[in-house]
Amino acid sequence: MALSYSLIKRRNMEKDAPVGSKLVYGSTRTTSKMDLNKLCDAIAAHSTASRGDVMLVLEGLIYILTERLQAGTVVSMGNFGNFRMVAGSVGASTEEEFNTSMFKKPRIIFKPGILLREVTNNAKFEKLPTVTVTVTEQCDKEHVY
């Protein structure tokens, strides 16, 4: 399978680029979304576990992952990868002036393991078809001006 992409003309961000110049960039697009129920069905289809069993395991994973990340633990999932939570802060002149309200919003970092790095290393791309709307065609979408 391949990642779908479309081409977008954007401002040239290269150093010393002429003012107003543009370049064509590729931008990947998602073509579908898999929710938790569909994920459980797909996993169950490739194992001896039922959809309900898979759902219980994934809900347990989410619960433990949340609990451990909040405690500052790096959660390692072997070849799949690692999760950790990080947060930076604004600076204070002295240690006494620093307080926890100076932290920025924490974020979860995922570092892919061997299995997922292989997916990114072997990625293929497929251009989405370009749709051209001419003046004679009617557009049934609502436009905001």
SEVOVO-213389 format. One record per atom (N, C-alpha, C): x negated, y, z; atom name. Coordinates in steps of 0.1 Angstrom, whole numbers. Last residue first. Layout:
<sites>
<<X Y Z> CA>
...
</sites>
This chain:
<sites>
<<182 338 18> N>
<<175 349 12> CA>
<<172 360 22> C>
<<185 304 17> N>
<<185 315 26> CA>
<<177 326 20> C>
<<205 280 -1> N>
<<193 288 0> CA>
<<195 300 10> C>
<<217 247 -2> N>
<<219 261 2> CA>
<<206 268 4> C>
<<217 228 -32> N>
<<212 230 -19> CA>
<<214 245 -15> C>
<<222 221 -58> N>
<<233 221 -49> CA>
<<229 223 -34> C>
<<213 237 -88> N>
<<208 232 -75> CA>
<<220 233 -65> C>
<<216 228 -121> N>
<<222 234 -110> CA>
<<216 228 -97> C>
<<195 235 -149> N>
<<200 226 -139> CA>
<<205 233 -127> C>
<<185 256 -164> N>
<<197 250 -168> CA>
<<203 240 -158> C>
<<159 261 -154> N>
<<170 271 -152> CA>
<<184 265 -155> C>
<<146 230 -139> N>
<<147 240 -149> CA>
<<158 249 -146> C>
<<124 216 -117> N>
<<138 220 -118> CA>
<<138 232 -128> C>
<<104 188 -116> N>
<<105 202 -121> CA>
<<120 205 -123> C>
<<86 168 -95> N>
<<99 171 -99> CA>
<<100 186 -104> C>
<<60 145 -98> N>
<<63 159 -97> CA>
<<77 161 -102> C>
<<55 116 -78> N>
<<59 122 -90> CA>
<<63 137 -88> C>
<<26 114 -57> N>
<<41 114 -58> CA>
<<44 121 -72> C>
<<-3 94 -61> N>
<<4 107 -63> CA>
<<19 106 -64> C>
<<-18 75 -37> N>
<<-9 75 -48> CA>
<<-2 88 -50> C>
<<-47 61 -22> N>
<<-38 72 -24> CA>
<<-31 71 -37> C>
<<-60 40 4> N>
<<-58 43 -10> CA>
<<-47 54 -11> C>
<<-83 33 30> N>
<<-71 40 25> CA>
<<-72 42 10> C>
<<-103 20 44> N>
<<-99 14 32> CA>
<<-86 21 26> C>
<<-107 35 67> N>
<<-119 34 58> CA>
<<-114 28 44> C>
<<-83 32 80> N>
<<-87 45 75> CA>
<<-98 44 65> C>
<<-84 5 87> N>
<<-73 10 79> CA>
<<-77 24 73> C>
<<-107 4 102> N>
<<-107 -3 89> CA>
<<-96 2 80> C>
<<-98 17 124> N>
<<-108 24 116> CA>
<<-109 17 103> C>
<<-81 -2 135> N>
<<-75 10 129> CA>
<<-85 18 121> C>
<<-100 -21 144> N>
<<-89 -25 135> CA>
<<-83 -13 128> C>
<<-117 -7 162> N>
<<-122 -13 149> CA>
<<-111 -16 140> C>
<<-98 20 175> N>
<<-107 10 176> CA>
<<-111 4 162> C>
<<-92 56 177> N>
<<-90 43 171> CA>
<<-101 33 173> C>
<<-84 74 204> N>
<<-96 70 196> CA>
<<-94 56 190> C>
<<-63 98 213> N>
<<-63 84 209> CA>
<<-76 83 200> C>
<<-54 120 239> N>
<<-64 117 228> CA>
<<-64 102 225> C>
<<-29 141 249> N>
<<-34 127 249> CA>
<<-43 125 236> C>
<<-33 171 268> N>
<<-30 164 256> CA>
<<-36 150 256> C>
<<-21 198 290> N>
<<-29 185 287> CA>
<<-25 179 274> C>
<<-22 232 286> N>
<<-14 220 285> CA>
<<-22 208 282> C>
<<-48 246 307> N>
<<-40 246 296> CA>
<<-32 233 295> C>
<<-52 257 341> N>
<<-53 247 331> CA>
<<-44 249 319> C>
<<-46 276 359> N>
<<-54 280 348> CA>
<<-57 270 338> C>
<<-33 265 380> N>
<<-25 271 370> CA>
<<-33 276 358> C>
<<-53 257 398> N>
<<-48 247 388> CA>
<<-39 253 378> C>
<<-78 283 400> N>
<<-67 275 406> CA>
<<-61 266 394> C>
<<-107 302 409> N>
<<-101 292 400> CA>
<<-89 285 408> C>
<<-118 318 427> N>
<<-108 324 419> CA>
<<-100 314 411> C>
<<-138 303 438> N>
<<-127 306 447> CA>
<<-116 312 439> C>
<<-157 301 417> N>
<<-149 289 421> CA>
<<-137 293 429> C>
<<-154 331 396> N>
<<-160 323 407> CA>
<<-151 311 410> C>
<<-142 339 373> N>
<<-155 344 376> CA>
<<-162 336 387> C>
<<-127 314 351> N>
<<-126 323 363> CA>
<<-141 327 367> C>
<<-112 305 320> N>
<<-123 307 329> CA>
<<-120 316 341> C>
<<-87 281 313> N>
<<-92 294 311> CA>
<<-103 296 322> C>
<<-93 246 304> N>
<<-87 257 312> CA>
<<-93 270 308> C>
<<-82 215 290> N>
<<-92 225 293> CA>
<<-85 236 301> C>
<<-76 180 294> N>
<<-71 194 295> CA>
<<-82 204 298> C>
<<-67 147 283> N>
<<-77 158 286> CA>
<<-69 171 287> C>
<<-63 112 286> N>
<<-56 126 287> CA>
<<-67 136 290> C>
<<-67 85 263> N>
<<-71 93 275> CA>
<<-64 106 274> C>
<<-68 53 248> N>
<<-60 65 251> CA>
<<-66 72 263> C>
<<-85 34 223> N>
<<-84 39 236> CA>
<<-75 52 237> C>
<<-78 4 202> N>
<<-83 17 205> CA>
<<-82 21 219> C>
<<-78 -23 192> N>
<<-68 -13 188> CA>
<<-72 2 190> C>
<<-96 -39 204> N>
<<-99 -34 190> CA>
<<-89 -24 185> C>
<<-86 -27 236> N>
<<-95 -36 228> CA>
<<-97 -30 214> C>
<<-73 -6 247> N>
<<-65 -16 242> CA>
<<-73 -25 232> C>
<<-79 13 276> N>
<<-85 6 265> CA>
<<-76 -5 260> C>
<<-72 42 290> N>
<<-66 30 288> CA>
<<-71 24 275> C>
<<-88 60 315> N>
<<-89 57 301> CA>
<<-82 43 299> C>
<<-69 77 340> N>
<<-76 65 335> CA>
<<-76 65 320> C>
<<-55 97 352> N>
<<-68 100 347> CA>
<<-76 88 342> C>
<<-29 93 359> N>
<<-39 91 370> CA>
<<-53 94 365> C>
<<-16 96 335> N>
<<-14 106 345> CA>
<<-24 105 357> C>
<<-24 72 324> N>
<<-29 84 318> CA>
<<-27 96 328> C>
<<-9 54 340> N>
<<-24 54 341> CA>
<<-30 66 335> C>
<<18 60 333> N>
<<14 60 347> CA>
<<-2 61 348> C>
<<18 56 305> N>
<<21 69 311> CA>
<<16 70 325> C>
<<11 29 304> N>
<<3 39 297> CA>
<<5 53 303> C>
<<33 17 317> N>
<<20 16 323> CA>
<<10 27 317> C>
<<54 25 299> N>
<<55 28 313> CA>
<<41 28 319> C>
<<45 13 275> N>
<<47 28 275> CA>
<<47 32 290> C>
<<45 -14 282> N>
<<33 -7 278> CA>
<<34 8 279> C>
<<72 -18 287> N>
<<63 -20 298> CA>
<<50 -13 295> C>
<<82 -15 261> N>
<<86 -5 272> CA>
<<77 -6 284> C>
<<69 -37 249> N>
<<65 -23 245> CA>
<<70 -13 255> C>
<<81 -58 263> N>
<<67 -56 264> CA>
<<63 -42 260> C>
<<108 -54 256> N>
<<104 -54 270> CA>
<<89 -51 271> C>
<<107 -58 228> N>
<<111 -45 233> CA>
<<107 -44 248> C>
<<99 -85 227> N>
<<90 -75 222> CA>
<<93 -61 227> C>
<<123 -96 237> N>
<<110 -98 244> CA>
<<100 -87 240> C>
<<141 -88 217> N>
<<142 -83 231> CA>
<<130 -85 239> C>
<<132 -102 195> N>
<<132 -88 195> CA>
<<133 -82 209> C>
<<111 -130 207> N>
<<124 -124 202> CA>
<<122 -109 202> C>
<<81 -145 196> N>
<<88 -137 205> CA>
<<101 -131 199> C>
<<65 -156 177> N>
<<76 -164 182> CA>
<<84 -157 193> C>
<<61 -132 149> N>
<<56 -139 162> CA>
<<68 -149 166> C>
<<70 -116 130> N>
<<56 -121 128> CA>
<<51 -128 141> C>
<<94 -107 138> N>
<<94 -115 126> CA>
<<80 -121 124> C>
<<87 -91 160> N>
<<94 -104 163> CA>
<<93 -113 150> C>
<<77 -69 146> N>
<<68 -76 154> CA>
<<74 -90 156> C>
<<101 -60 134> N>
<<90 -64 125> CA>
<<80 -72 133> C>
<<117 -54 156> N>
<<122 -64 147> CA>
<<110 -69 138> C>
<<102 -33 168> N>
<<104 -46 175> CA>
<<108 -57 166> C>
<<104 -14 147> N>
<<91 -19 151> CA>
<<92 -32 158> C>
<<132 -9 149> N>
<<126 -15 136> CA>
<<112 -21 139> C>
<<132 3 174> N>
<<140 -9 172> CA>
<<135 -17 159> C>
<<116 26 171> N>
<<112 15 181> CA>
<<119 2 178> C>
<<114 34 136> N>
<<117 37 150> CA>
<<114 24 158> C>
<<95 45 110> N>
<<99 33 117> CA>
<<102 36 131> C>
<<101 64 81> N>
<<98 64 95> CA>
<<103 51 101> C>
<<86 74 49> N>
<<96 67 58> CA>
<<92 68 72> C>
<<66 88 37> N>
<<77 84 29> CA>
<<89 77 37> C>
<<46 116 43> N>
<<52 104 48> CA>
<<64 101 39> C>
<<19 128 23> N>
<<33 129 27> CA>
<<38 116 32> C>
<<-11 147 20> N>
<<-4 134 22> CA>
<<10 137 27> C>
<<-22 169 -4> N>
<<-16 168 10> CA>
<<-8 155 11> C>
<<-49 183 -21> N>
<<-40 172 -19> CA>
<<-35 172 -5> C>
<<-51 216 -36> N>
<<-54 206 -25> CA>
<<-44 195 -25> C>
<<-65 239 -58> N>
<<-54 228 -56> CA>
<<-59 218 -46> C>
<<-71 273 -50> N>
<<-75 260 -53> CA>
<<-64 250 -51> C>
<<-72 308 -59> N>
<<-66 296 -53> CA>
<<-72 283 -58> C>
<<-81 342 -52> N>
<<-83 329 -59> CA>
<<-77 318 -51> C>
<<-79 365 -37> N>
<<-67 361 -45> CA>
<<-69 348 -52> C>
<<-112 373 -40> N>
<<-100 376 -33> CA>
<<-88 372 -43> C>
<<-136 346 -45> N>
<<-129 359 -49> CA>
<<-116 361 -42> C>
<<-155 333 -17> N>
<<-144 331 -28> CA>
<<-139 344 -32> C>
<<-174 332 3> N>
<<-176 341 -9> CA>
<<-166 338 -20> C>
<<-165 300 13> N>
<<-172 312 16> CA>
<<-175 320 3> C>
<<-131 289 6> N>
<<-146 288 6> CA>
<<-152 301 8> C>
<<-104 289 5> N>
<<-110 293 18> CA>
<<-125 291 18> C>
<<-81 300 -17> N>
<<-94 294 -17> CA>
<<-101 299 -4> C>
<<-47 293 -10> N>
<<-58 303 -11> CA>
<<-71 296 -9> C>
<<-33 265 -29> N>
<<-34 274 -17> CA>
<<-46 283 -19> C>
<<-11 243 -43> N>
<<-20 254 -46> CA>
<<-21 263 -34> C>
<<-9 208 -38> N>
<<-5 222 -34> CA>
<<-15 232 -37> C>
<<3 176 -47> N>
<<-7 187 -48> CA>
<<-1 200 -45> C>
<<10 148 -25> N>
<<13 158 -36> CA>
<<3 169 -36> C>
<<8 113 -19> N>
<<4 127 -17> CA>
<<10 136 -28> C>
<<11 83 0> N>
<<16 92 -10> CA>
<<11 106 -8> C>
<<-12 57 5> N>
<<-6 69 11> CA>
<<-1 78 -1> C>
<<-3 23 -5> N>
<<-11 36 -6> CA>
<<-4 47 1> C>
<<-8 -12 0> N>
<<0 0 0> CA>
<<-9 12 0> C>
</sites>
